[in-house]
Amino acid sequence: MSKVDLKRELKHLYQASVKEVVQVDVPTFQFLMIDGEGDPNTSQGYAEAVEALFSIAYTTKFMIKKGSQGIDYAVMPLEGLWWSDDMSAFTSNDRSRWRWTMMIMQPHFVGEAVIQAAMVEVRRKKTLPALDAVRLENFTEGSCAQILHVGPFTEEGPTIQRVHDFIGARSALAGKHHEVYLSDIRRADPAKWKTIIRQPME
């Protein structure tokens, strides 16, 4: 059985430095995605979306491992795109008006057919309200700036500003604010949460 470690293969994208902002080129990857809006801390829809994503991702992993392909791989971390129709909702931290796309990268050998089969299997075992809203989609970011933030999400402001300043000195912001969640926030101390802050640039 062959093993695939995407986090190691894509080290420059998933092991960011906490010391400095760096520019990276992010090619096209495929993701399980689901859209929503509202405060992630209080929104039932957000919790349901994340549960649906991970349920499909892990079911897909085991199907690939046990199937004819015989490939074992680690499920990638949760990622999120964040924006608001009125960007003042970000500066004022009005999370009720935040919009988001949560997503988990899928290896290139995972196709639509196995995702659909995984959804059928998950549906057979669980009742997940958000399951049918999950999709498999290609996503391209291109040139981005990124850095690692260590600590609670509520303290990301200065780190985000460093990324924006880096881009402002070279180019201009483009696309949506992107976060990659490297820690299991259910178990880790908030002071040690690791989040990659990524922002596309023109």
C-alpha positions as CSV (number, residue, x, y, z in Angstrom):
1,M,0.0,0.0,0.0
2,S,1.4,3.4,-0.9
3,K,1.2,6.4,1.4
4,V,0.7,10.0,0.5
5,D,1.5,12.9,2.8
6,L,0.3,16.1,1.2
7,K,1.3,18.3,4.1
8,R,4.9,17.2,3.6
9,E,4.7,17.5,-0.2
10,L,3.2,20.9,0.2
11,K,5.4,22.0,3.1
12,H,5.8,25.6,1.8
13,L,2.0,26.0,1.9
14,Y,1.2,24.1,5.2
15,Q,4.2,24.8,7.4
16,A,4.4,28.6,7.4
17,S,6.8,30.7,9.4
18,V,5.7,32.6,12.5
19,K,8.6,35.1,12.1
20,E,8.0,36.6,8.7
21,V,5.5,37.1,5.9
22,V,6.4,35.2,2.8
23,Q,5.1,35.2,-0.8
24,V,3.9,31.8,-2.1
25,D,2.4,30.6,-5.4
26,V,-0.7,28.5,-4.7
27,P,-1.6,26.3,-7.7
28,T,-5.0,24.8,-8.4
29,F,-6.2,22.2,-5.9
30,Q,-9.5,20.5,-5.4
31,F,-11.5,20.9,-2.2
32,L,-14.6,19.7,-0.5
33,M,-16.4,23.0,0.1
34,I,-19.5,24.3,1.8
35,D,-20.8,27.9,2.1
36,G,-22.5,29.7,4.9
37,E,-22.7,32.9,6.9
38,G,-22.9,34.0,10.5
39,D,-20.7,34.0,13.6
40,P,-18.7,30.7,13.6
41,N,-18.7,30.7,17.4
42,T,-22.5,30.6,17.7
43,S,-23.9,29.5,14.3
44,Q,-25.5,26.1,14.2
45,G,-25.0,26.1,10.5
46,Y,-21.2,26.5,10.9
47,A,-21.0,23.5,13.2
48,E,-23.1,21.4,10.9
49,A,-21.0,22.5,7.9
50,V,-17.7,21.4,9.6
51,E,-19.2,18.1,10.7
52,A,-20.4,17.3,7.2
53,L,-17.0,18.2,5.7
54,F,-15.0,16.0,8.0
55,S,-17.5,13.1,7.8
56,I,-17.2,13.0,4.0
57,A,-13.4,13.6,4.1
58,Y,-12.7,10.6,6.4
59,T,-15.2,8.3,4.7
60,T,-13.5,9.1,1.4
61,K,-10.1,8.4,2.9
62,F,-11.1,4.9,4.1
63,M,-12.8,4.1,0.8
64,I,-9.6,5.0,-1.1
65,K,-7.5,3.0,1.3
66,K,-9.7,-0.1,1.1
67,G,-10.4,0.2,-2.6
68,S,-8.6,-0.8,-5.7
69,Q,-6.3,2.2,-5.5
70,G,-4.9,1.1,-2.1
71,I,-3.6,4.5,-1.2
72,D,-3.4,5.7,2.4
73,Y,-3.3,9.5,3.1
74,A,-3.9,11.8,5.9
75,V,-7.0,14.0,5.9
76,M,-5.9,17.6,5.3
77,P,-6.7,20.4,7.8
78,L,-9.8,22.5,7.8
79,E,-9.5,25.8,5.8
80,G,-11.7,28.8,5.6
81,L,-12.3,31.7,3.2
82,W,-13.8,34.7,5.0
83,W,-15.5,37.9,3.6
84,S,-18.4,40.2,4.0
85,D,-20.6,42.1,1.6
86,D,-19.9,45.1,3.8
87,M,-16.2,44.9,4.8
88,S,-16.9,47.1,7.8
89,A,-18.3,44.0,9.4
90,F,-14.7,42.8,9.6
91,T,-13.2,45.9,11.0
92,S,-16.0,46.2,13.5
93,N,-15.8,42.4,14.2
94,D,-19.5,42.0,13.5
95,R,-19.4,38.3,13.0
96,S,-23.1,38.0,12.4
97,R,-22.5,39.5,9.0
98,W,-19.5,37.3,8.1
99,R,-19.7,35.0,5.1
100,W,-17.5,31.9,4.7
101,T,-16.6,28.9,2.7
102,M,-15.2,26.1,4.7
103,M,-13.1,23.5,2.9
104,I,-10.8,20.5,3.1
105,M,-8.3,19.8,0.3
106,Q,-8.6,16.4,-1.5
107,P,-5.8,14.6,-3.3
108,H,-5.8,14.6,-7.1
109,F,-6.7,10.9,-7.2
110,V,-10.0,11.5,-5.4
111,G,-12.7,12.0,-8.0
112,E,-16.3,13.0,-8.0
113,A,-17.5,9.4,-8.1
114,V,-15.8,8.4,-4.8
115,I,-17.1,11.6,-3.2
116,Q,-20.6,10.8,-4.2
117,A,-20.2,7.2,-2.9
118,A,-18.8,8.6,0.4
119,M,-21.8,10.9,0.7
120,V,-24.2,7.9,0.3
121,E,-22.3,6.0,3.0
122,V,-22.3,9.0,5.4
123,R,-26.0,9.5,4.8
124,R,-26.6,5.8,5.6
125,K,-25.0,6.2,9.0
126,K,-25.8,9.7,10.1
127,T,-28.4,12.4,9.7
128,L,-26.3,15.5,8.8
129,P,-28.4,18.6,7.7
130,A,-25.5,20.1,5.8
131,L,-24.4,17.0,3.9
132,D,-26.1,17.8,0.6
133,A,-24.6,21.3,0.5
134,V,-21.0,19.9,0.3
135,R,-19.4,20.0,-3.2
136,L,-16.1,19.1,-4.8
137,E,-14.6,22.1,-6.6
138,N,-11.3,23.3,-8.0
139,F,-9.8,26.4,-6.4
140,T,-6.9,28.6,-7.6
141,E,-5.3,31.4,-5.6
142,G,-2.0,32.1,-7.4
143,S,0.3,34.6,-5.7
144,C,-0.4,35.0,-2.0
145,A,1.3,36.3,1.1
146,Q,1.1,34.1,4.3
147,I,2.4,33.8,7.8
148,L,1.7,31.6,10.8
149,H,-0.4,33.0,13.7
150,V,-0.1,31.4,17.1
151,G,-2.9,32.1,19.6
152,P,-6.6,32.7,19.7
153,F,-8.5,33.7,16.6
154,T,-9.6,36.9,18.4
155,E,-5.9,38.0,18.4
156,E,-5.3,37.6,14.7
157,G,-5.7,41.3,14.0
158,P,-2.0,42.4,14.2
159,T,-0.9,39.3,12.2
160,I,-3.4,40.0,9.5
161,Q,-2.2,43.6,9.4
162,R,1.4,42.4,8.9
163,V,0.2,40.4,5.8
164,H,-1.7,43.4,4.4
165,D,1.3,45.7,4.9
166,F,3.6,43.2,3.2
167,I,1.2,43.1,0.2
168,G,0.6,46.8,0.2
169,A,4.4,47.4,-0.2
170,R,4.5,45.2,-3.3
171,S,1.1,44.9,-4.9
172,A,-2.6,45.0,-3.8
173,L,-5.0,42.7,-2.0
174,A,-7.0,40.3,-4.2
175,G,-9.4,37.5,-3.4
176,K,-10.7,36.4,0.0
177,H,-9.0,36.2,3.4
178,H,-7.9,32.6,3.8
179,E,-7.1,30.7,7.0
180,V,-5.7,27.2,7.5
181,Y,-6.4,25.6,10.9
182,L,-3.5,23.4,11.9
183,S,-4.6,22.8,15.5
184,D,-7.5,20.7,16.9
185,I,-9.2,23.6,18.8
186,R,-11.2,21.1,20.8
187,R,-8.1,19.8,22.5
188,A,-5.3,22.4,22.2
189,D,-4.8,25.4,24.5
190,P,-6.1,28.5,22.7
191,A,-2.7,30.2,23.4
192,K,-1.1,27.5,21.2
193,W,-3.6,27.4,18.3
194,K,-1.7,27.5,15.0
195,T,-3.4,29.2,12.0
196,I,-1.9,30.1,8.7
197,I,-3.1,33.5,7.6
198,R,-3.1,33.7,3.8
199,Q,-4.1,36.5,1.5
200,P,-4.1,36.5,-2.3
201,M,-2.4,39.4,-4.0
202,E,-2.5,41.0,-7.4
